[in-house]
Amino acid sequence: MEGNKLFHDRYFLERLLGRGNFSEVWLAKDTKTDIQVALKIYAPATGLDDAGLNVFAREFSLVVNANHKNLLKPLYYDSCDRKPYLVLPYCKQGSIMKQVGKFTEQEAWKLIRDVASGLAWLHGMNPPVIHQDIKPDNIMIGEKGDFMITDFGVSSHLKSTLRKSLSSAFSSAGTIAYMAPERFGKDNTPIMANDIYSLGATAFEMLAGDTPFGDDGGLVQKKGAEVPELQGDFSVQLKKVIAKCLRTNPWERPTAEQLEIYASAGMRGETIRFIDEKTFFQKHKIVIILAVVLGFASFVVGGVMLNNHRENERELRRVMAEKQYNDSLSFCIQRYLVTADSLKKIGDQHYENYEIAYLAAFENYKRAQDCTFKFIGDSVSVDEKKWEGMKSVENELYAAYKTFNEKANFFAEEKEIADDFKMRADKISTVIDIESVGKVLSDTVKTEN
């Protein structure tokens, strides 16, 4: 694209603000309103085919009503000469990229709080929206100083569509520095924890001047490297929050909602109560209770009462140990269920590989089931939720299995296509009992008729 030209008979392109792998961003004037806007033009050199334009329209229709103060909501989207574009509010202060390495602790807390708040809104959508590209370039500074996420409608499917339209000179390597370790594996289905890692890497960079592993991102961490400690005169709490975001195990990272709460407390200078950690009393309650018991026993005359209290000590130890075990197991089960529910929703949007999300969801429901069998306390409500979710995913996988086999037969003369569908069907058959699920569904249909 060239400056000083009218785009789509309405937007006068004043100057180029930035260029990425898939798009260009221009400062433009809306000639109908005389207002300056940011114009993001995708595939500016080549344009898209009809299928690509349809993907663009469908993806952005999901987020065009993103009414949240920490999301830079598109004002309008359309296409011109087969080039899709977004009209966005113009942020005069630009992105936070210009401030890398210059953030104060308070600014870092505010960044984490604002971005986590925006992510919580996106992750709470039905189906959830996983950003997949949180980085300084995609965090803008609003008029009132709020940090705002942009590019939150660009899914992996849309990126794939855009990538096919571009020459090999373009690469997506620029964002590897912020990518979580699990995204470098074979099963790299997008999950919410990916965004949390990227936010942690971004906050680390804004304070330290570089991401934890430079340009290599979580790839180095996946190979066993330890996350380096954040250097500088920053509070233990801030370092701890960022470290939690950067944990190798995605299920050990905080959710966006939890992160917003932590950062809000950090901004106020309060002690953060981490959800996955116990208070001093919870950690030492057996010792404290025993101290009280023994203190009381010291006033009792006679060895019988003392022996009774010693028996009580042992019983208290057993009960409290059991309670702590149950608490941790219950938390583990709930975490598996939340993850499984999220993956199931993502699967509805996963297009040609949607079964990957369902397979991952099914695995998490099974893990929750395994934990439930070991759970000593009352787990009826947890068990019902787990069972219902697992059966719905199982039914989806069975339907996919049948569809893939039908397509494999239909494309029998196209060996490569047929083999692909057969492979996908076989992958499902190794996870669920095809014969058993099919019989249950068949019996259900007969009963209903």
PAGUVO-259677 format. One record per residue (C-alpha): residue number from 1; residue in one letter; chain; x, y, z. Coordinates in nm, 4 decimals. Each point is the difference from the previous one (the first is absolute). Layout:
# residues N
NODE   k r c        x        y        z
NODE NUM A A        X        Y        Z
...
//
This chain:
# residues 449
NODE   k r c        x        y        z
NODE   1 M A   0.0000   0.0000   0.0000
NODE   2 E A   0.1064   0.3611  -0.0595
NODE   3 G A  -0.0614   0.3090   0.2094
NODE   4 N A  -0.1887   0.3150  -0.0970
NODE   5 K A  -0.2658  -0.2063  -0.1756
NODE   6 L A  -0.3690  -0.0608   0.0595
NODE   7 F A  -0.0753  -0.3563   0.1092
NODE   8 H A  -0.3429  -0.1457  -0.0747
NODE   9 D A  -0.1255   0.3464  -0.1017
NODE  10 R A  -0.0082   0.1080   0.3623
NODE  11 Y A   0.3259  -0.0268   0.1966
NODE  12 F A   0.2894   0.2308  -0.0858
NODE  13 L A   0.3267  -0.1788   0.0811
NODE  14 E A   0.2263   0.2491   0.1793
NODE  15 R A   0.2977  -0.2094   0.1143
NODE  16 L A   0.1030  -0.3573   0.0683
NODE  17 L A  -0.0035  -0.0801   0.3719
NODE  18 G A   0.1271  -0.3558  -0.0191
NODE  19 R A   0.0335  -0.3118  -0.2086
NODE  20 G A  -0.0338  -0.3597   0.1188
NODE  21 N A   0.0072  -0.3452  -0.1546
NODE  22 F A  -0.3559   0.0165  -0.1229
NODE  23 S A  -0.0984   0.3647  -0.0018
NODE  24 E A   0.0783   0.3698  -0.0106
NODE  25 V A  -0.1311   0.2609   0.2422
NODE  26 W A  -0.0584   0.3530  -0.1306
NODE  27 L A  -0.0901   0.3259   0.1639
NODE  28 A A  -0.2970   0.1094  -0.2078
NODE  29 K A  -0.2653   0.2689  -0.0018
NODE  30 D A  -0.3617  -0.1022  -0.0395
NODE  31 T A  -0.1166   0.2511  -0.2620
NODE  32 K A  -0.3638  -0.0441   0.1056
NODE  33 T A   0.0572   0.0858   0.3667
NODE  34 D A   0.3331   0.1875  -0.0229
NODE  35 I A   0.1315  -0.2209   0.2837
NODE  36 Q A   0.3417  -0.1631   0.0099
NODE  37 V A  -0.0124  -0.3790   0.0180
NODE  38 A A   0.2413  -0.2923  -0.0197
NODE  39 L A  -0.0605  -0.2070  -0.3109
NODE  40 K A   0.1230  -0.3598   0.0166
NODE  41 I A   0.0161  -0.1508  -0.3496
NODE  42 Y A   0.0546  -0.3763  -0.0295
NODE  43 A A   0.1837  -0.1703  -0.2883
NODE  44 P A   0.0692   0.3453  -0.1510
NODE  45 A A   0.2138  -0.1321  -0.2848
NODE  46 T A  -0.2043  -0.2968  -0.1184
NODE  47 G A  -0.3540   0.0128   0.1336
NODE  48 L A  -0.2030  -0.3108   0.0853
NODE  49 D A  -0.2223  -0.2394  -0.1901
NODE  50 D A  -0.3720  -0.0396   0.0788
NODE  51 A A   0.0660  -0.2675   0.2623
NODE  52 G A   0.2546   0.2225   0.1744
NODE  53 L A  -0.2355   0.2986   0.0016
NODE  54 N A  -0.2741  -0.2185   0.1484
NODE  55 V A   0.2350  -0.1175   0.2759
NODE  56 F A   0.0909   0.3612   0.0776
NODE  57 A A  -0.3649   0.1106   0.0205
NODE  58 R A  -0.0978  -0.2972   0.2160
NODE  59 E A   0.2905   0.0395   0.2420
NODE  60 F A  -0.0484   0.3718   0.0579
NODE  61 S A  -0.3767  -0.0252   0.0320
NODE  62 L A   0.0722  -0.1914   0.3228
NODE  63 V A   0.1934   0.2849   0.1632
NODE  64 V A  -0.1397   0.3152  -0.1601
NODE  65 N A  -0.2137   0.0550   0.3120
NODE  66 A A   0.2910  -0.0295   0.2414
NODE  67 N A  -0.1086   0.2710   0.2429
NODE  68 H A   0.2752   0.0045   0.2606
NODE  69 K A   0.2243   0.2876   0.1014
NODE  70 N A   0.3140  -0.2112  -0.0470
NODE  71 L A  -0.0864  -0.1181  -0.3519
NODE  72 L A   0.0605   0.2257  -0.2999
NODE  73 K A  -0.3324  -0.0667  -0.1671
NODE  74 P A  -0.0170   0.0318  -0.3813
NODE  75 L A  -0.2342   0.2770  -0.1122
NODE  76 Y A  -0.0693  -0.1652  -0.3335
NODE  77 Y A   0.1259  -0.2728  -0.2315
NODE  78 D A  -0.0298  -0.0479  -0.3752
NODE  79 S A   0.2112  -0.0866  -0.3047
NODE  80 C A   0.1260   0.1928  -0.3001
NODE  81 D A   0.1510  -0.1611  -0.3112
NODE  82 R A  -0.0092  -0.3323   0.1881
NODE  83 K A   0.2030   0.1514   0.2856
NODE  84 P A  -0.1845  -0.0295   0.3336
NODE  85 Y A   0.0510   0.2886   0.2392
NODE  86 L A  -0.0923   0.1220   0.3466
NODE  87 V A  -0.0719   0.3549   0.1092
NODE  88 L A   0.1323   0.0498   0.3541
NODE  89 P A   0.0145   0.2938   0.2414
NODE  90 Y A   0.3316   0.1805  -0.0408
NODE  91 C A   0.2159  -0.0215   0.3143
NODE  92 K A   0.2374   0.2966  -0.0132
NODE  93 Q A   0.2377  -0.1508   0.2552
NODE  94 G A   0.0365  -0.3166  -0.2062
NODE  95 S A   0.0943  -0.3373   0.1456
NODE  96 I A   0.2077  -0.0761   0.3082
NODE  97 M A   0.2830  -0.1252  -0.2233
NODE  98 K A   0.1696   0.3402   0.0225
NODE  99 Q A   0.0241  -0.0369   0.3786
NODE 100 V A   0.1683  -0.3423   0.0164
NODE 101 G A   0.2368  -0.0133   0.2980
NODE 102 K A  -0.1299   0.3292   0.1407
NODE 103 F A  -0.3035  -0.1112   0.2022
NODE 104 T A  -0.0236   0.0692   0.3714
NODE 105 E A  -0.1471  -0.2590   0.2349
NODE 106 Q A  -0.3319   0.1856   0.0186
NODE 107 E A  -0.0215   0.0152  -0.3798
NODE 108 A A   0.0675  -0.3738  -0.0175
NODE 109 W A  -0.2799  -0.0708   0.2486
NODE 110 K A  -0.2360   0.2161  -0.2036
NODE 111 L A   0.1038  -0.1733  -0.3238
NODE 112 I A  -0.0654  -0.3438   0.1477
NODE 113 R A  -0.3329   0.1086   0.1487
NODE 114 D A  -0.1293   0.1682  -0.3167
NODE 115 V A   0.1070  -0.2720  -0.2426
NODE 116 A A  -0.1225  -0.2761   0.2330
NODE 117 S A  -0.3359   0.1761   0.0237
NODE 118 G A  -0.0289   0.0149  -0.3789
NODE 119 L A   0.1061  -0.3640  -0.0330
NODE 120 A A  -0.2543  -0.1067   0.2624
NODE 121 W A  -0.2717   0.1581  -0.2162
NODE 122 L A   0.1248  -0.1774  -0.3139
NODE 123 H A   0.0465  -0.3333   0.1766
NODE 124 G A  -0.3508   0.0297   0.1411
NODE 125 M A  -0.1626   0.0270  -0.3417
NODE 126 N A  -0.1986  -0.2923  -0.1390
NODE 127 P A   0.1956  -0.1432  -0.1684
NODE 128 P A   0.3127   0.1384   0.1708
NODE 129 V A   0.2332   0.2205  -0.2027
NODE 130 I A   0.3674  -0.0876   0.0477
NODE 131 H A   0.2168   0.2935  -0.1092
NODE 132 Q A   0.3157  -0.2052  -0.0777
NODE 133 D A   0.2180   0.3055  -0.0650
NODE 134 I A   0.0266   0.2102   0.3164
NODE 135 K A   0.3151   0.2131  -0.0314
NODE 136 P A   0.0979   0.3685   0.0406
NODE 137 D A  -0.0925   0.0842  -0.3608
NODE 138 N A  -0.3565  -0.1161   0.0647
NODE 139 I A  -0.0535   0.1997   0.3194
NODE 140 M A  -0.0971   0.3617  -0.0622
NODE 141 I A  -0.0127   0.2958   0.2389
NODE 142 G A  -0.3412   0.1673   0.0099
NODE 143 E A  -0.0782   0.3685   0.0512
NODE 144 K A  -0.0484  -0.0498   0.3750
NODE 145 G A   0.3134  -0.2106   0.0375
NODE 146 D A  -0.1788  -0.3347  -0.0027
NODE 147 F A   0.1755  -0.2894  -0.1693
NODE 148 M A  -0.2101  -0.1459  -0.2811
NODE 149 I A   0.0338  -0.3300  -0.1872
NODE 150 T A  -0.0213   0.0119  -0.3778
NODE 151 D A   0.0007  -0.2741  -0.2672
NODE 152 F A  -0.2240  -0.2225   0.2124
NODE 153 G A  -0.2086  -0.1182  -0.2968
NODE 154 V A   0.2888  -0.1584  -0.1881
NODE 155 S A  -0.0307  -0.3731   0.0703
NODE 156 S A   0.2437  -0.2670  -0.1133
NODE 157 H A  -0.2423  -0.0916  -0.2793
NODE 158 L A  -0.0055   0.3570  -0.1303
NODE 159 K A   0.3799   0.0239   0.0305
NODE 160 S A   0.0301  -0.3186  -0.2023
NODE 161 T A  -0.2268   0.1509  -0.2649
NODE 162 L A   0.2060   0.3190  -0.0124
NODE 163 R A   0.3297  -0.1883  -0.0027
NODE 164 K A  -0.1035  -0.1933  -0.3112
NODE 165 S A  -0.0543   0.3283  -0.1827
NODE 166 L A   0.3482   0.1319   0.0776
NODE 167 S A   0.3402  -0.0761  -0.1436
NODE 168 S A   0.2501  -0.2125   0.1896
NODE 169 A A   0.1897   0.3178   0.0848
NODE 170 F A  -0.2453   0.0543   0.2835
NODE 171 S A   0.0385  -0.1983   0.3181
NODE 172 S A  -0.1789  -0.0278   0.3318
NODE 173 A A   0.3275  -0.0433   0.1895
NODE 174 G A  -0.0260   0.3490   0.1497
NODE 175 T A  -0.2419  -0.1208   0.2679
NODE 176 I A   0.1885  -0.3146   0.1060
NODE 177 A A   0.1593   0.1976   0.2840
NODE 178 Y A  -0.3399   0.0149   0.1730
NODE 179 M A  -0.1232  -0.3514  -0.0805
NODE 180 A A  -0.0608  -0.2516   0.2794
NODE 181 P A   0.1938  -0.3304   0.0103
NODE 182 E A  -0.3079  -0.2117  -0.0776
NODE 183 R A  -0.0518   0.1821  -0.3296
NODE 184 F A   0.3128  -0.1680  -0.1365
NODE 185 G A  -0.1396  -0.3513   0.0458
NODE 186 K A  -0.1919  -0.2201  -0.2401
NODE 187 D A  -0.3315   0.0649   0.1752
NODE 188 N A   0.0083   0.3803   0.0033
NODE 189 T A  -0.3742   0.0571   0.0292
NODE 190 P A  -0.0484   0.3617   0.1176
NODE 191 I A  -0.0870   0.0246   0.3694
NODE 192 M A  -0.0531   0.2994   0.2279
NODE 193 A A   0.3238  -0.0699   0.1873
NODE 194 N A   0.1911   0.0867  -0.3208
NODE 195 D A  -0.1114   0.3622   0.0387
NODE 196 I A   0.1005   0.0071   0.3675
NODE 197 Y A   0.3547  -0.1088  -0.0869
NODE 198 S A   0.0240   0.2666  -0.2709
NODE 199 L A  -0.1155   0.2661   0.2457
NODE 200 G A   0.2642  -0.1165   0.2488
NODE 201 A A   0.2707   0.0186  -0.2682
NODE 202 T A  -0.1220   0.3477  -0.0976
NODE 203 A A   0.0037   0.1290   0.3590
NODE 204 F A   0.3482  -0.1506   0.0484
NODE 205 E A   0.1241   0.1812  -0.3118
NODE 206 M A  -0.1531   0.3355   0.0981
NODE 207 L A   0.1987  -0.0123   0.3252
NODE 208 A A   0.3209  -0.1783  -0.1053
NODE 209 G A   0.0378   0.1245  -0.3578
NODE 210 D A  -0.0214  -0.3481  -0.1545
NODE 211 T A  -0.2224  -0.3078   0.0134
NODE 212 P A   0.1039  -0.2873   0.2316
NODE 213 F A   0.1582  -0.2045  -0.2814
NODE 214 G A   0.0712   0.2654  -0.2624
NODE 215 D A  -0.1267  -0.0831  -0.3485
NODE 216 D A  -0.0364  -0.3725   0.0751
NODE 217 G A  -0.2963   0.0292   0.2375
NODE 218 G A  -0.1444  -0.3069   0.1674
NODE 219 L A   0.1833  -0.2310  -0.2408
NODE 220 V A   0.3083   0.0186   0.2233
NODE 221 Q A  -0.2144  -0.0506   0.3082
NODE 222 K A  -0.1642  -0.3061  -0.1562
NODE 223 K A   0.3477  -0.1516  -0.0331
NODE 224 G A   0.0565   0.0348   0.3735
NODE 225 A A   0.1337   0.3525   0.0559
NODE 226 E A  -0.0982   0.1708   0.3255
NODE 227 V A  -0.1760   0.3365  -0.0150
NODE 228 P A   0.2593   0.2651   0.0956
NODE 229 E A  -0.0747   0.2098   0.3044
NODE 230 L A  -0.1155   0.3538  -0.0722
NODE 231 Q A   0.2863   0.2294   0.0994
NODE 232 G A  -0.0487   0.3460   0.1430
NODE 233 D A  -0.1434   0.1768   0.3016
NODE 234 F A  -0.3486  -0.1464  -0.0312
NODE 235 S A  -0.2160  -0.1479   0.2733
NODE 236 V A  -0.0004  -0.3718   0.0752
NODE 237 Q A  -0.3732  -0.0031  -0.0729
NODE 238 L A   0.0383   0.1395  -0.3522
NODE 239 K A   0.2799  -0.2443  -0.0810
NODE 240 K A  -0.2139  -0.2826   0.1342
NODE 241 V A  -0.3061   0.0907  -0.2088
NODE 242 I A   0.2066   0.0201  -0.3191
NODE 243 A A   0.1721  -0.3303   0.0847
NODE 244 K A  -0.3397  -0.1666   0.0424
NODE 245 C A  -0.1033   0.1214  -0.3456
NODE 246 L A   0.3170  -0.1533  -0.1450
NODE 247 R A  -0.0343  -0.3461   0.1518
NODE 248 T A   0.0797  -0.2828  -0.2391
NODE 249 N A  -0.3140  -0.1944   0.0910
NODE 250 P A  -0.2906   0.2014  -0.1485
NODE 251 W A  -0.2458  -0.1290   0.2615
NODE 252 E A   0.2115   0.1515   0.2785
NODE 253 R A  -0.0359   0.3526  -0.1392
NODE 254 P A  -0.2657   0.2308   0.1436
NODE 255 T A  -0.3142   0.0699  -0.1977
NODE 256 A A  -0.0593   0.3486  -0.1399
NODE 257 E A  -0.2570   0.0645   0.2756
NODE 258 Q A   0.2449  -0.1021   0.2721
NODE 259 L A   0.2756   0.2078  -0.1569
NODE 260 E A  -0.2210   0.3094  -0.0039
NODE 261 I A  -0.0675  -0.0476   0.3726
NODE 262 Y A   0.3701  -0.0483   0.0788
NODE 263 A A   0.1047   0.3084  -0.1971
NODE 264 S A  -0.2743   0.2152   0.1550
NODE 265 A A   0.1274  -0.0948   0.3453
NODE 266 G A   0.3570   0.0702  -0.1124
NODE 267 M A  -0.0968   0.3477  -0.1208
NODE 268 R A  -0.1489   0.0747   0.3416
NODE 269 G A   0.3123  -0.1265   0.1766
NODE 270 E A  -0.1915  -0.2817   0.1684
NODE 271 T A   0.1241  -0.3494   0.0784
NODE 272 I A  -0.1175  -0.2317  -0.2766
NODE 273 R A  -0.1820  -0.3159   0.1058
NODE 274 F A   0.0819  -0.2477  -0.2727
NODE 275 I A  -0.2781  -0.2468  -0.0667
NODE 276 D A   0.2324  -0.3004  -0.0289
NODE 277 E A   0.1809   0.0739   0.3247
NODE 278 K A  -0.1043  -0.0397   0.3625
NODE 279 T A   0.0170   0.2669   0.2693
NODE 280 F A   0.2473  -0.0323   0.2865
NODE 281 F A  -0.2742  -0.1493   0.2174
NODE 282 Q A  -0.1037  -0.2474  -0.2694
NODE 283 K A   0.3609  -0.1104  -0.0476
NODE 284 H A   0.0663  -0.0352   0.3708
NODE 285 K A  -0.3470  -0.0579   0.1459
NODE 286 I A   0.0894  -0.3491   0.1271
NODE 287 V A   0.2942   0.1407   0.1952
NODE 288 I A  -0.2077   0.2917   0.1304
NODE 289 I A  -0.2862  -0.2243   0.1088
NODE 290 L A   0.2428  -0.2397   0.1660
NODE 291 A A   0.1677   0.2874   0.1827
NODE 292 V A  -0.3360   0.1042   0.1433
NODE 293 V A  -0.0832  -0.3579   0.0936
NODE 294 L A   0.3377  -0.0570   0.1663
NODE 295 G A  -0.0215   0.3341   0.1744
NODE 296 F A  -0.3304  -0.1004   0.1487
NODE 297 A A   0.1334  -0.3445   0.0877
NODE 298 S A   0.2832   0.1504   0.2036
NODE 299 F A  -0.2561   0.1244   0.2508
NODE 300 V A  -0.1573  -0.3433   0.0376
NODE 301 V A   0.1147  -0.2144   0.2896
NODE 302 G A   0.0565  -0.3651  -0.0808
NODE 303 G A   0.1341  -0.1998  -0.2894
NODE 304 V A  -0.3393  -0.1290  -0.1191
NODE 305 M A  -0.1167   0.3372  -0.1303
NODE 306 L A   0.3382   0.0606  -0.1638
NODE 307 N A  -0.0174  -0.3355  -0.1769
NODE 308 N A  -0.3517   0.0792  -0.1184
NODE 309 H A   0.1204   0.3262  -0.1455
NODE 310 R A   0.2862  -0.1768  -0.1723
NODE 311 E A  -0.2533  -0.2285  -0.1630
NODE 312 N A  -0.1946   0.3103  -0.0976
NODE 313 E A   0.3187   0.1412  -0.1499
NODE 314 R A   0.0398  -0.3036  -0.2225
NODE 315 E A  -0.3663   0.0161  -0.1005
NODE 316 L A   0.0285   0.3714  -0.0750
NODE 317 R A   0.3047  -0.0655  -0.2155
NODE 318 R A  -0.1873  -0.2661  -0.1946
NODE 319 V A  -0.3143   0.2124  -0.0447
NODE 320 M A   0.1881   0.3142  -0.1026
NODE 321 A A   0.2248  -0.1923  -0.2411
NODE 322 E A  -0.3092  -0.1571  -0.1545
NODE 323 K A  -0.1677   0.3411  -0.0236
NODE 324 Q A   0.3019   0.1540  -0.1734
NODE 325 Y A   0.0157  -0.2945  -0.2400
NODE 326 N A  -0.3697   0.0368  -0.0816
NODE 327 D A   0.0308   0.3770  -0.0485
NODE 328 S A   0.2870  -0.0339  -0.2457
NODE 329 L A  -0.1691  -0.2854  -0.1851
NODE 330 S A  -0.3267   0.1935  -0.0276
NODE 331 F A   0.1869   0.2994  -0.1417
NODE 332 C A   0.1739  -0.2306  -0.2499
NODE 333 I A  -0.3327  -0.1495  -0.1138
NODE 334 Q A  -0.1610   0.3407  -0.0467
NODE 335 R A   0.3009   0.1206  -0.2001
NODE 336 Y A  -0.0269  -0.2995  -0.2327
NODE 337 L A  -0.3727   0.0616  -0.0471
NODE 338 V A   0.0418   0.3695  -0.0801
NODE 339 T A   0.2713  -0.0826  -0.2522
NODE 340 A A  -0.2081  -0.2758  -0.1584
NODE 341 D A  -0.3027   0.2298  -0.0309
NODE 342 S A   0.2151   0.2674  -0.1648
NODE 343 L A   0.1549  -0.2451  -0.2464
NODE 344 K A  -0.3451  -0.1285  -0.0897
NODE 345 K A  -0.1097   0.3533  -0.0909
NODE 346 I A   0.3135   0.0595  -0.2041
NODE 347 G A  -0.0691  -0.3222  -0.1879
NODE 348 D A  -0.3200   0.1454  -0.1418
NODE 349 Q A   0.2117   0.2523  -0.1885
NODE 350 H A   0.3011  -0.2110  -0.0838
NODE 351 Y A  -0.0896  -0.0630  -0.3646
NODE 352 E A   0.2053  -0.2665  -0.1767
NODE 353 N A   0.1663  -0.1228   0.3198
NODE 354 Y A  -0.2791   0.0553   0.2476
NODE 355 E A   0.0236  -0.3562   0.1367
NODE 356 I A   0.3368   0.0893   0.1567
NODE 357 A A  -0.1749   0.2283   0.2494
NODE 358 Y A  -0.2639  -0.2630   0.0766
NODE 359 L A   0.2656  -0.2702   0.0509
NODE 360 A A   0.1863   0.2270   0.2428
NODE 361 A A  -0.3267   0.0798   0.1817
NODE 362 F A  -0.0856  -0.3699   0.0287
NODE 363 E A   0.3432  -0.0714   0.1481
NODE 364 N A  -0.0528   0.2675   0.2663
NODE 365 Y A  -0.3443  -0.1347   0.0909
NODE 366 K A   0.1632  -0.3429   0.0437
NODE 367 R A   0.2667   0.1488   0.2249
NODE 368 A A  -0.2717   0.1612   0.2104
NODE 369 Q A  -0.1719  -0.3386   0.0189
NODE 370 D A   0.3198  -0.1713   0.1142
NODE 371 C A   0.0441   0.2622   0.2709
NODE 372 T A  -0.3639  -0.0401   0.1052
NODE 373 F A   0.0500  -0.3712   0.0657
NODE 374 K A   0.2707   0.0958   0.2508
NODE 375 F A  -0.2039   0.2824   0.1526
NODE 376 I A  -0.1013  -0.0767   0.3589
NODE 377 G A  -0.2491   0.2827   0.0594
NODE 378 D A  -0.3373   0.0760  -0.1608
NODE 379 S A   0.0602   0.0296  -0.3743
NODE 380 V A  -0.3512  -0.0631  -0.1364
NODE 381 S A  -0.0431   0.3412  -0.1656
NODE 382 V A   0.3499  -0.0158  -0.1464
NODE 383 D A  -0.0597  -0.3533  -0.1264
NODE 384 E A  -0.3303   0.0891  -0.1709
NODE 385 K A   0.1525   0.2974  -0.1807
NODE 386 K A   0.2974  -0.2088  -0.1047
NODE 387 W A  -0.2181  -0.2859  -0.1258
NODE 388 E A  -0.2341   0.2236  -0.2025
NODE 389 G A   0.2889   0.1874  -0.1601
NODE 390 M A   0.1887  -0.3183  -0.0823
NODE 391 K A  -0.3027  -0.1651  -0.1636
NODE 392 S A  -0.0760   0.3070  -0.2152
NODE 393 V A   0.3610   0.0083  -0.1240
NODE 394 E A  -0.0067  -0.3745  -0.0579
NODE 395 N A  -0.3110   0.0387  -0.2174
NODE 396 E A   0.1643   0.2783  -0.2005
NODE 397 L A   0.3052  -0.2166  -0.0592
NODE 398 Y A  -0.2156  -0.2931  -0.1090
NODE 399 A A  -0.1823   0.2224  -0.2513
NODE 400 A A   0.3360   0.1228  -0.1303
NODE 401 Y A   0.1241  -0.3602  -0.0274
NODE 402 K A  -0.2987  -0.0970  -0.2160
NODE 403 T A   0.0359   0.3117  -0.2170
NODE 404 F A   0.3710  -0.0574  -0.0596
NODE 405 N A  -0.0568  -0.3624  -0.1001
NODE 406 E A  -0.2771   0.1036  -0.2387
NODE 407 K A   0.2286   0.2599  -0.1575
NODE 408 A A   0.2841  -0.2528  -0.0250
NODE 409 N A  -0.2315  -0.2293  -0.1984
NODE 410 F A  -0.1318   0.2859  -0.2124
NODE 411 F A   0.3522   0.1092  -0.0961
NODE 412 A A   0.1257  -0.3560  -0.0463
NODE 413 E A   0.1472   0.0843  -0.3394
NODE 414 E A   0.1907   0.2967   0.1459
NODE 415 K A   0.2390  -0.2006   0.2170
NODE 416 E A   0.1661   0.2938   0.1787
NODE 417 I A  -0.3336   0.1518   0.1037
NODE 418 A A  -0.1486  -0.3367   0.0946
NODE 419 D A   0.3042  -0.0922   0.2098
NODE 420 D A  -0.0208   0.3302   0.1869
NODE 421 F A  -0.3640  -0.0582   0.0981
NODE 422 K A   0.0749  -0.3609   0.0912
NODE 423 M A   0.2900   0.1100   0.2219
NODE 424 R A  -0.2221   0.2520   0.1809
NODE 425 A A  -0.2675  -0.2656   0.0546
NODE 426 D A   0.2578  -0.2468   0.1319
NODE 427 K A   0.1316   0.2599   0.2447
NODE 428 I A  -0.3495   0.0313   0.1500
NODE 429 S A  -0.0487  -0.3781   0.0172
NODE 430 T A   0.3059  -0.0331   0.2249
NODE 431 V A  -0.1534   0.2369   0.2555
NODE 432 I A  -0.3683  -0.0992   0.0229
NODE 433 D A  -0.1762  -0.3366  -0.0183
NODE 434 I A  -0.1659   0.0399  -0.3403
NODE 435 E A  -0.2152  -0.3130   0.0260
NODE 436 S A  -0.1257   0.0802   0.3495
NODE 437 V A  -0.0814   0.3659  -0.0749
NODE 438 G A  -0.1726  -0.0945  -0.3252
NODE 439 K A  -0.2178  -0.2558   0.1784
NODE 440 V A  -0.1033   0.2481   0.2702
NODE 441 L A  -0.0951   0.2619  -0.2590
NODE 442 S A  -0.1898  -0.2595  -0.2046
NODE 443 D A  -0.1930  -0.1185   0.3076
NODE 444 T A  -0.0801   0.3608   0.0898
NODE 445 V A  -0.1475   0.0628  -0.3454
NODE 446 K A  -0.2107  -0.3186   0.0237
NODE 447 T A  -0.1292   0.1019   0.3428
NODE 448 E A  -0.0943   0.3483  -0.1212
NODE 449 N A  -0.1865  -0.1473  -0.2982
//
